[in-house]
Amino acid sequence: MTASPFAAPATTSGIDWKTVNGALLYIEPLNSEKVTSNYGESDVVRSNIVVLDGPSAGDRYDDCLVFPKVLANQLRPKIGEKVLGRLGQGQAKLGQSAPWLLAEATAADIEVGVAYINQQASGQLQPPAPQQAPATNTGGQPPF
């Protein structure tokens, strides 16, 4: 039997926002599009997402559709840029779920984000010296 020159299809998986709640996220918004689901038509933002800290540190979600409305609205004007923020939830309106949103990155978060993009650019994704985690951190080390 000959070895196959073909790659196997990628598995599809979406991001579970609850799992990365409180984590520092590096996001590259790629484009905005409309998709139709069982719940109707939605304006979503297709993005590459990397979890930089917390229990899911190192998880990558390439070509991921961002459905949460407030979060998508935060990312839409930043298409083509790099976004860094800490995932959290706002206040729920009566009868609705609390919206997912990104809080602005702190100075410590920015250091982690800059280290990540510098190491990504150099091809040396290795852990930096241990840093003290911010109070809202869910634990874990950055994935590089």
PyMOL commands that set and color helices and strands:
alter all, ss='L'
color gray80, all
select helices_A, chain A and resi 69-78+107-122
alter helices_A, ss='H'
color red, helices_A
select strands_A, chain A and resi 24-37+40-51+60-66+83-89+100-104
alter strands_A, ss='S'
color yellow, strands_A
deselect
rebuild
show_as cartoon
